[in-house]
Amino acid sequence: GPAAVPADAPADVAAALGRPGVAGVISLTALDETPVPDHPVLATGVAATLLLVQALGDAGVTAPLWVLTRGAVTTGPQDVLTSPTQAQVWGMGRVAGLEHPDRWGGLIDLPEQWDDRAAARLCAIIAGAEEDQVAIRAAGVLGRRLVRAPQERTPAPWSPRGTVLVTGGTGGIGGLVARWAAERGAPRLVLTSRSGPNAPDVAASVARLAAAGTPVEVVSCDVASRDDVACLLAHIKDSGPALSSVVHSAGVGQGTALLDTTVDEQAYVSAAKCAGAAWLDELTAQDDLDAFVTFSSGSAIWGSGLQPAYASANAYLDALAENRRARGLTATSVAWGLWGGVGLAQGNTGEQLQRYGLRVMDPELGIKALARAVDGGDGAITVADVDWSRFAPTFTVHRPSPLLGSVPEARQALAGGEDGDGTRPESASDLAARLGGLSRSEQDRLLTDLVRAEVAAVLGYASGEAVEAGRPFKDLGVDSVTAVELRNRLNAVTGLKLSSTLVFDYPTSAVLAEHLRARLSPDGAGAPEPVFGELDQLEAVLAGIPADSGVRAEVTARLQTVLSKWLGASDAPKRDADTAAVTDRLGAASADEVLDFINKEFGMS
């Protein structure tokens, strides 16, 4: 029967769910937007969803988890996003799908009006499991897709009329934004951060801006505090010019797995981005702003391992922009990839993301993209330099995702690589020629050595000899990124279009080599086995035995036995077929027909 347990007690949740027969889990925890008592910047529903995922893991429940929200996404201009707070679990859920693909169901946004038709659609989504990010609306079920921004538009260049406020303005990206705003003619810049004037290198940046003729003020402010933000805005109003633009780039990163993220960490990461944006939105809602820009992250768009709190916080920023626009207010949220020389690109996280296929953007290109987004009046937009041939297979290696289905380069990469015409590269042709002259066992040896060499190359080993043919790839250190690298290298040398899940489907070099041989020689063809050479040697040995030797009779008997077994093995299929036919005939025969059959077959009556 049903069991009621507190969502903030993972052990109790784990105990309640640790019963046999759990086929699936549907969570409504995200609907609770009340603040967590000890963390007023964090919604109870977000914290409860985090704890639920962890509790399911503790209980060993592998049944898929589906998290339900309402008003967390928008499907178009007429569909108002009413709950940026609930949108946070969409960012978290995308990370869950990457870190725990085997037990993640998906995200479903419910319609405002619940009825039998909506219930039927919910059941169909969960039963079908083809889409994992969907919205149920009166018009039907809509799946989430990443699509290219339109090229044709008539932008109106942003020209700030008053003070431009840049949160996180003393950091690397904040400094670039400040310079851009100054170039656009900002009458005044106010740069804020927790460190304020004490931030490294801020004095030099201010001096450069001032030398160019732009008044700059650097202020210490904790944007997670409503009181601090209110005081800051009052100061800007009193000192003038009036605030006309806000760029919210403040935030902190994260490097913790979902199962290890605490509620405290979730609240800490959320504070600067979510709370800061919320206070700025609330306290400037009556101001005549010409720009309200938030700096989000690609982690909120497709998820990013070890960044559940960071992804959820950035998903809030994207949702807030959509919500503001629905209220008739200006808003642009840019989900960034990697900026060169600043931000996440400088640390271990940046190195990992580059391996996944996210290239580092030149900062000047990033500023141009920002200008285009603001000038064009974009709402929520993603700006990233993506190597789709690497990113798409890596992103889907453990779990297929329709999210990238509308990106042509991603579709091509998932279809098997860059060579879409089916032609084989020269090295692949050479391999095919070499295999054609080998026996099956020799083919296996060649392909096993080839796989071992390619594994060694992607893992940085000196040679293929360091790779044991029977050792699982995961034990060797192959992860989702190197799995795709290995797949791409094998595509190149074989000319095949191999799946990105290749190393998980065929988990050792020996097993993978057998698969490659089957693909390269589907009919099992190969050069004759070296048995004929052995027979030639045997014939030579027999010829050397004297005619009067006492062993000739024994050798003859052995040869007759071997030949009899050989002939018997080749005749076995025919005998089996004949026996089966006879059995069928006798099974359907009358007594007279059986006697007639015996007489004809054996000459008996």
C-alpha positions in Angstrom: 0.0 0.0 0.0 1.0 3.7 0.0 3.6 4.9 2.3 4.0 8.5 3.5 7.6 9.6 4.3 9.2 13.0 4.7 11.1 14.0 1.5 13.9 15.5 3.5 14.7 12.1 5.1 16.6 10.1 2.5 16.9 7.0 4.8 13.2 6.9 5.3 12.6 7.3 1.5 15.1 4.6 0.8 13.5 2.2 3.3 10.0 2.8 1.8 11.2 2.2 -1.7 13.4 -0.7 -0.9 10.6 -3.1 -1.5 10.5 -5.6 -4.4 8.4 -5.0 -7.5 9.0 -1.2 -8.0 8.5 -0.8 -11.8 8.7 3.0 -11.9 8.7 6.1 -9.8 6.7 9.3 -10.5 7.7 12.3 -8.4 5.5 15.4 -7.7 8.0 16.8 -5.2 9.1 19.6 -7.6 5.6 21.3 -7.3 6.4 22.5 -3.8 7.9 26.0 -4.2 8.0 26.9 -0.5 11.5 27.8 0.8 13.6 25.4 2.7 13.6 26.7 6.3 17.4 26.7 6.6 18.0 27.9 3.0 15.4 30.5 2.0 17.0 30.8 -1.4 16.2 27.2 -2.2 12.7 25.7 -2.9 11.6 22.7 -1.0 10.7 20.9 -4.3 14.2 21.3 -5.7 15.8 20.0 -2.5 13.3 17.1 -2.2 14.0 16.1 -5.8 17.7 16.0 -5.1 17.2 13.9 -2.0 14.8 11.6 -3.9 17.3 10.8 -6.6 19.9 10.0 -3.9 17.4 7.9 -1.9 16.5 5.8 -4.9 20.2 5.1 -5.4 20.6 4.1 -1.8 17.6 1.8 -2.0 19.0 0.1 -5.1 15.9 1.1 -7.1 16.7 0.9 -10.8 13.2 1.6 -12.0 13.0 4.8 -14.0 12.2 8.1 -12.2 9.9 10.6 -13.9 9.8 14.1 -12.4 6.7 16.1 -13.0 6.4 19.9 -13.0 3.8 22.5 -13.9 4.6 25.8 -15.7 8.3 25.1 -15.8 8.7 25.3 -19.6 7.1 27.2 -22.4 6.1 25.7 -25.8 5.5 28.9 -27.5 4.5 32.6 -27.2 1.0 31.8 -26.0 2.2 29.3 -23.4 3.4 31.3 -20.4 6.2 29.9 -18.3 4.8 30.5 -14.8 7.4 28.8 -12.6 11.1 29.5 -13.1 11.6 27.9 -9.7 10.3 24.5 -10.9 12.5 24.8 -14.0 15.5 24.2 -11.7 14.6 20.5 -11.6 14.8 20.4 -15.4 18.4 21.4 -15.2 19.1 18.9 -12.4 17.2 16.2 -14.3 19.4 16.6 -17.4 22.4 15.9 -15.2 20.6 12.9 -13.7 20.1 11.5 -17.2 23.8 11.7 -17.9 25.1 10.4 -14.6 22.4 7.7 -14.1 21.0 6.9 -17.5 19.9 3.4 -16.4 17.4 4.7 -13.8 16.4 8.0 -15.2 13.0 8.3 -16.9 12.6 11.9 -17.8 10.9 15.3 -17.2 7.2 16.0 -17.9 5.6 19.4 -17.6 1.9 19.1 -16.8 -0.9 21.3 -18.3 -2.7 23.9 -16.2 -5.9 21.9 -16.5 -5.7 18.3 -15.5 -8.3 15.9 -17.1 -8.6 12.3 -18.3 -7.0 13.2 -21.6 -3.9 14.6 -19.9 -3.7 11.5 -17.7 -3.9 9.3 -20.7 -1.1 11.3 -22.4 1.0 11.0 -19.2 0.7 7.3 -19.2 1.5 7.0 -22.9 4.7 9.0 -22.4 5.9 6.9 -19.5 4.9 3.6 -21.3 6.6 4.7 -24.6 9.7 6.2 -23.1 10.8 7.5 -26.5 10.9 11.1 -25.3 12.4 12.2 -22.0 11.7 15.9 -21.9 8.1 16.7 -22.8 5.3 19.1 -22.1 1.7 17.9 -22.0 -0.6 20.6 -23.4 -4.2 20.8 -24.7 -3.0 20.6 -28.2 -0.9 17.4 -27.6 2.5 16.2 -26.3 5.5 18.3 -27.3 9.1 17.1 -27.1 12.1 19.3 -26.4 14.6 20.0 -29.3 17.7 22.1 -29.7 17.3 24.1 -32.9 19.4 26.7 -34.7 18.5 30.3 -34.1 17.0 32.1 -37.1 19.5 34.0 -39.3 17.0 36.5 -40.8 16.1 39.4 -38.5 16.5 43.2 -38.3 18.3 43.9 -35.0 18.0 47.3 -33.3 21.5 48.0 -31.8 21.4 48.3 -28.0 22.4 51.8 -26.9 22.3 52.1 -23.1 20.5 55.3 -21.9 21.7 55.3 -18.3 23.7 53.3 -15.8 24.6 49.7 -16.8 24.9 47.4 -13.8 27.1 44.3 -14.2 27.0 41.7 -11.4 30.1 39.6 -11.3 31.6 42.6 -13.0 35.1 42.3 -11.5 35.7 38.9 -13.0 37.2 38.1 -16.4 33.8 37.9 -18.3 32.4 40.8 -16.3 35.4 42.9 -17.5 34.7 42.0 -21.1 31.0 42.9 -20.7 32.0 46.2 -19.1 34.2 47.1 -22.0 31.5 46.3 -24.5 29.0 48.4 -22.7 31.4 51.3 -22.6 32.0 50.9 -26.4 28.2 51.1 -26.8 28.2 54.4 -25.1 27.1 53.6 -21.5 26.9 56.9 -19.6 28.0 55.0 -16.4 29.1 51.6 -15.3 28.6 50.0 -11.9 30.5 46.7 -11.4 29.6 44.6 -8.4 31.0 41.4 -6.8 31.4 40.2 -3.3 35.0 41.3 -3.3 34.3 44.7 -5.0 37.3 47.0 -5.1 39.5 44.4 -3.6 39.1 42.0 -6.5 42.3 41.1 -8.3 43.3 43.4 -11.3 40.1 45.4 -10.9 41.9 48.7 -10.5 43.7 48.3 -13.9 40.4 47.5 -15.6 38.7 50.5 -14.1 41.6 52.7 -15.2 41.4 51.6 -18.8 37.6 52.2 -18.9 38.0 55.6 -17.3 40.7 56.5 -19.7 38.3 55.8 -22.6 35.9 58.2 -21.1 33.4 56.0 -19.2 32.7 56.6 -15.5 33.1 53.4 -13.6 32.2 52.5 -10.0 33.1 49.3 -8.3 30.8 48.2 -5.4 30.9 45.3 -3.0 27.5 43.5 -3.0 26.2 40.0 -2.2 23.5 39.7 -4.9 22.1 36.7 -3.0 20.9 39.1 -0.3 17.8 41.0 -1.1 18.8 43.8 1.3 22.2 44.2 -0.4 20.6 44.4 -3.8 18.0 46.9 -2.6 20.7 49.1 -1.2 22.7 48.9 -4.4 19.8 49.9 -6.5 18.9 52.8 -4.2 22.5 54.0 -4.4 22.4 53.9 -8.2 19.1 55.8 -8.2 20.4 58.5 -5.8 23.7 59.0 -7.6 22.4 58.8 -11.2 22.2 58.4 -14.1 19.2 56.1 -13.6 19.6 52.4 -14.1 18.8 51.4 -17.7 20.4 48.0 -18.1 21.3 44.9 -16.0 23.8 42.2 -16.9 23.8 39.4 -14.3 27.0 37.4 -14.8 27.6 36.5 -11.1 27.8 32.8 -10.1 30.0 30.0 -8.7 30.8 26.7 -10.4 30.5 23.1 -9.1 32.4 19.8 -9.4 30.3 17.4 -7.4 28.3 14.3 -8.6 24.5 14.3 -8.1 24.6 11.6 -5.5 27.2 13.6 -3.5 25.6 17.0 -3.7 24.2 18.1 -0.4 21.3 20.5 0.1 23.8 23.0 1.5 25.8 22.9 -1.7 22.7 23.1 -3.8 21.7 26.2 -1.9 25.2 27.8 -2.1 25.5 27.3 -5.9 21.9 28.5 -6.4 22.3 31.6 -4.3 24.3 34.0 -6.5 22.6 33.0 -9.8 19.0 32.3 -8.8 18.5 34.5 -5.8 20.5 37.3 -7.4 18.4 37.2 -10.6 15.2 36.9 -8.6 16.0 40.1 -6.5 17.1 42.0 -9.6 13.9 41.0 -11.4 11.7 41.9 -8.5 13.3 45.2 -7.6 13.6 46.5 -11.1 10.2 45.4 -12.4 8.9 48.9 -12.3 12.0 50.4 -14.0 12.2 51.3 -17.7 15.1 48.9 -18.6 16.4 48.5 -22.1 18.2 45.3 -21.3 18.1 42.6 -18.6 20.7 40.0 -19.5 21.5 36.9 -17.6 24.6 34.7 -18.2 23.4 31.0 -18.2 25.3 27.9 -19.2 25.1 25.0 -21.7 24.9 22.8 -18.6 21.3 23.9 -18.3 20.6 23.0 -21.9 22.0 19.5 -22.3 23.2 18.8 -18.7 26.8 18.3 -17.5 28.2 15.7 -15.3 29.3 16.8 -11.8 27.2 20.0 -12.1 23.7 19.3 -10.9 23.3 22.4 -8.8 25.0 24.6 -11.4 22.8 23.2 -14.2 19.7 23.8 -12.1 20.6 27.3 -11.2 21.3 28.2 -14.9 18.0 26.6 -15.9 16.3 29.0 -13.6 17.9 32.0 -15.4 16.7 30.7 -18.8 13.2 30.2 -17.4 13.2 33.6 -15.7 14.0 35.3 -19.0 11.0 33.6 -20.6 8.8 34.5 -17.6 9.8 38.2 -17.8 9.1 38.4 -21.5 5.7 36.9 -20.9 5.1 39.8 -18.4 6.1 42.3 -21.1 9.6 43.0 -19.7 12.9 42.9 -21.5 15.0 39.8 -20.9 17.8 37.9 -22.7 19.4 34.7 -21.2 22.5 33.4 -22.9 23.5 29.8 -22.2 27.2 29.9 -22.9 29.6 27.3 -24.0 33.3 27.8 -23.0 34.9 31.2 -23.0 38.6 31.2 -23.7 40.9 32.3 -20.9 38.1 33.0 -18.4 35.5 31.1 -16.4 35.2 27.3 -16.5 37.5 26.9 -19.5 40.5 27.4 -17.2 40.0 24.5 -14.8 39.6 20.7 -15.0 35.9 21.1 -15.8 36.9 23.1 -18.9 39.4 20.4 -20.0 36.8 17.7 -19.6 34.1 19.7 -21.6 36.6 20.2 -24.4 37.2 16.4 -24.6 33.4 16.1 -24.9 33.4 18.3 -27.9 32.8 21.8 -26.6 35.5 24.1 -28.2 36.8 27.1 -26.5 35.4 30.4 -27.9 37.5 33.4 -28.5 36.3 36.1 -26.0 35.9 38.6 -28.8 33.6 36.2 -30.6 31.7 35.7 -27.4 31.1 39.4 -27.1 29.9 39.6 -30.7 27.5 36.8 -30.0 26.3 38.6 -26.9 25.8 41.8 -28.9 23.8 39.9 -31.6 21.5 38.3 -29.0 20.8 41.6 -27.2 20.4 43.6 -30.4 18.1 40.9 -31.8 15.9 40.8 -28.7 16.4 37.1 -28.2 14.9 35.5 -25.1 16.7 32.3 -24.1 19.4 31.4 -26.6 22.5 29.1 -26.5 25.9 30.3 -27.8 28.5 27.6 -28.0 31.2 26.3 -30.4 30.4 22.6 -30.6 32.3 19.9 -32.4 29.2 17.8 -33.1 31.2 14.8 -34.5 32.5 14.4 -31.0 29.8 15.9 -28.8 26.7 14.1 -30.2 28.1 10.6 -29.8 29.6 11.3 -26.4 26.3 12.9 -25.2 24.3 9.8 -26.3 26.8 7.1 -25.6 24.9 5.8 -22.5 21.4 7.0 -23.3 19.8 7.9 -26.6 18.4 11.5 -26.7 16.1 13.1 -29.2 17.2 16.5 -28.0 19.8 16.8 -30.8 17.6 15.4 -33.5 17.0 18.7 -35.2 20.8 19.6 -35.6 22.0 18.3 -39.0 25.6 17.9 -37.9 24.5 15.9 -34.8 22.3 13.6 -36.8 25.2 12.9 -39.2 27.6 12.2 -36.3 25.1 9.8 -34.7 24.6 8.1 -38.1 28.2 6.9 -37.9 30.6 9.7 -38.7 31.7 12.3 -41.1 32.0 10.1 -44.2 28.3 10.0 -45.3 28.9 8.7 -48.8 29.8 5.2 -47.7 33.3 5.2 -49.3 36.2 3.7 -47.4 39.3 5.7 -46.7 42.5 4.3 -48.1 43.6 2.7 -44.8 40.3 0.9 -44.7 40.7 -0.4 -48.2 44.2 -1.7 -47.3 42.7 -3.5 -44.2 40.1 -5.2 -46.3 42.7 -6.4 -48.8 44.9 -7.7 -46.0 41.9 -9.6 -44.4 41.0 -11.2 -47.7 44.2 -13.1 -47.8 44.0 -14.5 -44.3 42.2 -17.4 -42.6 39.5 -16.7 -40.1 41.8 -17.3 -37.1 44.5 -15.0 -38.7 41.8 -12.4 -39.3 40.9 -12.5 -35.6 44.5 -12.1 -34.5 45.0 -9.2 -36.9 41.8 -7.4 -35.8 42.5 -8.0 -32.1 45.9 -6.5 -32.4 44.4 -3.5 -34.3 41.8 -2.9 -31.6 44.5 -3.2 -28.9 46.6 -0.6 -30.7 43.7 1.8 -31.1 42.8 1.4 -27.4 46.4 2.1 -26.5 46.3 5.2 -28.6 43.2 6.8 -27.0 44.4 5.9 -23.5 47.9 7.1 -24.0 49.6 3.7 -23.6 53.0 3.1 -25.3 51.7 0.3 -27.5 48.9 -2.3 -27.9 50.9 -4.8 -26.0 49.9 -3.0 -22.8 46.2 -3.8 -23.6 45.1 -7.3 -22.6 42.8 -8.7 -25.2 40.4 -10.2 -22.6 40.3 -7.3 -20.2 37.1 -5.2 -20.1 37.5 -1.7 -21.6 36.0 -0.1 -18.5 38.8 -1.7 -16.4 41.4 -0.2 -18.7 40.0 3.3 -18.1 37.8 3.8 -21.2 35.0 6.3 -20.4 32.3 7.9 -22.5 34.7 10.3 -24.2 37.4 7.8 -25.0 34.7 5.3 -26.1 33.7 7.8 -28.8 37.4 8.5 -29.7 38.0 4.8 -30.1 34.8 4.4 -32.2 36.0 7.2 -34.5 39.4 5.7 -34.9 38.0 2.3 -35.7 35.6 3.9 -38.2 38.6 5.5 -39.9 40.7 2.3 -40.2 37.8 -0.1 -41.0 35.6 2.1 -43.2 32.6 1.0 -41.1 30.0 3.1 -39.4 30.1 1.8 -35.9 27.8 2.7 -33.0 28.9 5.1 -30.3 28.0 2.3 -27.8 30.4 0.0 -29.5 32.8 -0.6 -26.5 29.9 -1.2 -24.2 28.2 -3.7 -26.5 31.6 -5.5 -27.2 33.5 -4.9 -23.9 36.9 -6.4 -24.7 39.4 -6.2 -27.5 38.9 -9.8 -28.4 35.1 -9.6 -28.5 35.2 -6.4 -30.4 37.6 -7.9 -32.9 35.2 -10.7 -33.6 32.4 -8.2 -34.2 34.6 -6.3 -36.6 35.5 -9.5 -38.5 31.8 -10.3 -38.8 31.1 -6.8 -40.1 34.0 -6.8 -42.6 33.4 -10.4 -43.7 29.7 -11.1 -43.1 29.8 -14.4 -45.0 32.7 -15.7 -42.9 34.9 -15.8 -46.0 38.6 -16.0 -45.7 41.6 -17.8 -47.2 41.7 -21.6 -46.8 42.8 -22.6 -43.3 46.3 -24.0 -43.1 45.0 -27.5 -42.9 46.2 -28.4 -46.4 49.7 -27.6 -45.5 49.4 -29.9 -42.5 48.0 -32.6 -44.8 51.0 -32.2 -47.1 53.3 -32.7 -44.2 51.3 -35.8 -43.1 51.5 -37.2 -46.6 55.3 -36.7 -46.6 55.6 -38.5 -43.3 53.5 -41.4 -44.4 55.5 -41.8 -47.6 58.6 -42.2 -45.5 57.2 -45.3 -43.6 58.7 -48.5 -45.0 56.2 -50.9 -46.7 57.1 -53.7 -44.3 56.9 -51.6 -41.2 54.8 -53.0 -38.3 53.1 -49.7 -37.7 51.4 -49.4 -41.1 48.4 -51.5 -40.0 47.9 -49.3 -36.9 48.4 -46.1 -38.9 45.9 -47.3 -41.5 43.3 -48.1 -38.8 43.8 -44.6 -37.3 43.4 -42.9 -40.7 40.3 -44.9 -41.5 38.8 -43.9 -38.1 39.7 -40.2 -38.8 38.2 -40.4 -42.3 35.1 -42.1 -41.0 34.5 -39.4 -38.5 35.2 -36.7 -41.1 32.7 -38.2 -43.5 30.2 -38.8 -40.7 30.3 -35.2 -39.7 29.7 -34.0 -43.2 26.8 -36.4 -43.7 25.1 -35.6 -40.4 22.9 -32.7 -41.6 21.6 -34.9 -44.4 21.0 -37.8 -42.1 19.2 -35.6 -39.6 17.0 -34.2 -42.3 16.2 -37.7 -43.6 15.4 -38.9 -40.1 13.2 -36.0 -39.5 11.3 -36.6 -42.7 10.9 -40.3 -41.9 9.6 -39.5 -38.4 7.1 -37.1 -39.9 5.9 -39.6 -42.4 5.5 -42.4 -39.7 3.8 -40.1 -37.3 1.0 -39.5 -39.8 0.8 -43.0 -41.2 -1.8 -45.8 -40.7 -0.7 -49.3 -39.6 -0.9 -50.6 -43.2 1.2 -47.7 -44.4 3.8 -48.4 -41.8 4.2 -52.0 -42.9 4.5 -50.9 -46.5 7.2 -48.4 -45.6 9.2 -51.1 -43.8 9.0 -53.4 -46.8 10.2 -50.8 -49.2 13.0 -49.4 -47.1 14.4 -52.6 -45.6 13.1 -55.4 -47.8 11.1 -56.9 -45.0 7.4 -58.0 -44.7 
